[in-house]
Amino acid sequence: MKPPSRVSRLYEVMDLMLDSVGDPLALKSLAASASYSSFHFDRIFRELTGFSAVEYQRKRRLRRAAHLLRHEPDVPVVRIAQDCGFPSNAAFAKAFKQQFSMSAKAWREGGWRDYMDQQVGRESDVSFFVAEPDNLAVLLAPYCPPAPGTIAARIAVRMLPAVTLRYQRFFGQSGAALSIACNDVIRERERLDAAAGATAVRPWYGVFDEDPGFTGEREYCYDFGHADDGGMDLGMGLRVLPAGCYACLDFQGEWPRFRSMYEDWLDKQSLWRLDSTRPHIQMVERNAEGRWGGWLALPIKKR
């Protein structure tokens, strides 16, 4: 078996960083796990993501804290700071205000909505799960809240199985650029399938490990790919989408948004809350007529 590519090794290190977001960052150990010296690791990491490894992990810690402040209102701020790897509440307060231009208290009391609407913008709410670039009207349309209860009535809580995913990771792309890039991945895989005589419809998965509404375009990290079929594609990473409880919204011939699931269902019920340790997932596939359909899945846990 051939060794993994440089990019896929870095993908694995990034996933390790996400899984251990509350632990001290040992740059030397991360570099060694990717078979690099600390100097070369940080240089290559910056080339890939646009950030140093230290800065990248700091931003991920802050976004995890932003998740928890919104969705875990009963957890003290000092506990969230500790769980996200900050050595003191003062250090956390300073870093949070630098990142989000408000205090953690103001964020928890509703400032997150202003940040999402004014500083991040509409693209981060919709673009990362659009798989067809010809439907760019979806990307350009402003967000319109659904009629109350219409999305909630369609949501089903399901236990989803784990999926081993062969994926390509995109950084700093959103809107039409990301849509076209994902579609290029689909077309290339379909070309290879056709050359190999494969005829089965292949489902595609889009994965976002953080709340898209809190993540600016430069910080976007989006995985797009298909279930692993045993092949060895050195240009793609390999990860496992975790099994667990998800709120699922089925769709056909439309492109619903995670935001509507948050606002019409998650924020209005008392049994479930977001589980920030698992990713947002979208599955899409073409039907016999060539139309896209699938589901969105929010990771949830009982309150």
N, C-alpha and C positions, 0 to 999 in steps of 0.2 A: 504494500500500500504506500502511495506517495505521501510525503509529509504535508501537513497543512500549509497553506500560503501565508505570507506575512500578514495580509489583511485579516484572514480568518483567525490568526493567533491574536491579533489585536482585538478583534470582536470578542473573543473569549475572555480577555482581560477586562474589557469594558463591562461585560456581563458580570464578572466577578466583583467589580467595583460597585455595581448596582446592588448585588445581593448582599454586600457588606457595607452599605452606605453609612452605617453608624460606627464602623470600626476605624481605628487610626489608619491613615494611608501610608503604607510602607512602599515607597516608590521603588526601592531596590528589589523587593520581593516581586512586585508586579512586573518589573522589567525582566527579572530572571524567568518568570513563568512564560514570558513571550520570547525567551532566548535572546535578549538584548542586554547591553550595558544600560545603566541608568541614563546616560547622556543620549545614546542613540534611541532608546525607547521614548524619551520625552520629545525628541525632535520628530520622530516618525508619528507619534501620537498627535502632535500639533499639526503636522501636515495633513493627517486624516480628518481631524475634527475641527481644526481652527483654534483649539485651546490647548494649553498645557494640561498634563494629567492632573496636577494639583487643582488648577482652576476648574477643570471639567468636573471633578469630584465635588468641589465646593458648591458649584451651581446645582448639581444633582441633589446634594444634601439639602440645599435651600428649597428646591422644588418639592422634595419629599416632605419637608416641614410645612410648606404651603398646603399640600394635600391634607396633612393631618390637622392643621389648624382649621381648615374648612370642614372636614368630615368627622373629626373626633373632638367635638366641642367640650366634652367632659374631661379631656386629658389636659393637665396643666402645661403651660407654655414651657416651664423649666424641664419637664419630662420630655417634651417633644425635642427640645434643644439637645438634651443628652442622647436621646435615641437616634438623632440624626448626626451624631459625631462631633458636636461642639463642646469644647472644654469648659465653657462657662456660659451662664445666661447672658452676661454682658457681651461676650464675643458673638453669640448668636444674634442678639438684638442689633448690634452694629452691622453684621453681615446681612441680616434680613432687610434692614432699612436700605442698605446700599443696593441690594438686588431689586427690591419691590417698591422703593420710594415711600414706604410707610412702615409703621411699627407692626409687630406681630399681633398686638391687640386690635389695632385698626383693621388689619386684614381679616381677623376672625370675626369682627363685627360687621363685615360686609364689604370691606375694601377690596376683597378679591374680585368682586364683580366689576368694579370700576377699572381695575387693572386689566382684566380680561377684555373688557369692551373697548377701552381707550388706548392701551399700550400694546396689546398683542394684536388685536384686530380680528376680523371675521375669518380670514383664511385659515388660521390655526384651529378654528372650530370645525372646518369642513374638509379642507383639501387633502388631509392625509389618508382618507379612505376612499377617494374617488379613483376608479380604475379605468375609466374611459375618457380620453382627452377630448373626444369630439363633443362631449357634453359640458363645455366650459361655462355654460350659463349657470350651472350649479355652483361653480366656484365664485362667480361674480355676484351672485344674488346675496343681498344682505340677509341676516338671520331674521326669520319671522317666527315667533313662538307659536307652537301648535295650539289649536283649540283645546281648552283645558280638558284633560282626561283622555284625549284621543290617542296619545302615545302610551300612556299608562295602561290603557285597555288592551294594548297589543303586546305588552311585555310579559314574558314567561321566565320564571326562575328555573334554571336547569343545572344539572351537574354535567359539565363537559369533560371529556376524557383528555388526557395529555396528548399532544401532537408533537412529533419530532419534525422540526421545520428546517428546510434548506432555504436560506434567505440571502438577499442582498440588502445592505444597510445604506441608508441615505442620510447625509448630514447637510444641514443648512439649506434644504430645499422645501418649498411649499407651493401651494397654488398649482398653476398650470405646469410648472417645471416638474414638480413631483408627480403629477398625474401622468405626464408624458413618459417620465422615467420608469414608472411602474408598468405602464403599458408596453414599453420597449422590452422589459423583462418577460412579460407574458408572450409577446410575439416571438421572441427568440426561443423560448421554451416550446411553444407550439410548433415552430419550425423544426426543432430537433425531434419532437415527438412524431411529427409527420414523416420525417426522414427515416425514423425507426419503425414506422408502420403502426404506431400507437394511435388508437382512436378514442380512448376513454376521455370523458370530460375531466379536466383537472381543476380542483378547487384551489383558490388562492387566498392567502392570509396576509392581512396587514396588521402590524403590531406596533403599538405605541406604549412604552413603559411608564409614561407619566401623563398627567392631565394636559391635553393639548391646549387648553385654554390658558394655561399658565406659562407656556413655553414659547419664547420668541423665535423668529425664523432662523436666526443664526444658531440657535441651540437645538433645533429640531434633530431628532434622531429617530428614524422610522425604518422598521424592518418589513420587507415585502418578499414573499416567496411561496413555496408549495411544500406539501408534506414530503419528507425524505423518501426517495424510492430506491435507496441503496447504491445510487451512483456516486461517483467521486468527482464533484465539481469544485475545483480548487478556487474558483472565483467567488464562491458563496460561503457563508458561514453556516454553522449548525447549532441550533438551540432547541430546547424543549419548552413548548408552551404548557404551563402547568395545568393539571387537572384542578377542578374545583367548582365552586358555586358561582354562577354568572347570571346576571339579568340579561336576557336575550331579546332582541327586537328583529323579527323576520321582515324582509322587504323584497319586493319584486318590481323592477321597472321604475325604481325611485332611488334617491340617495339621502336617507335620513341622517340626522346628526346626533352625535353623542350628547351634545348640549341639551337637546330636547328630552333625552332620557334622564339626564340629571334633573332638569327643571320641572318636567311634568310627572316624574315618578319618584326618583331617589330622594329629592328634597322634600317630598310631601308625604312620606310614609314613615312609620316608626319601627319597623321590624328589621330593615336592612340598612347598612351603610357601606361606603366604598372600602374595598380592601386594597390599600395602596401598595402592597407587596407583590401584586400580580398585575399583568398588563391589560390594557384595553385591546380587544381583538375584533377584527372584522374578517368574515369569510365571504368570498364572492365566487360565483361560477356562472357560466353561461348555460341557458336552457337550450332546448332543441331549436328554438327560433333565433338563438344568438343573443337573447336579451340577458342582461345581468340581474342576478338576484343573490340573496344570501342572508346574513344576519350580522348584527352588531352585538358584542358581548361586553358588559361592564362587570368587572370583578367585584363581588360583594361578600359581606359576612354579616352575621346577625349582630345586632346592637347588644 
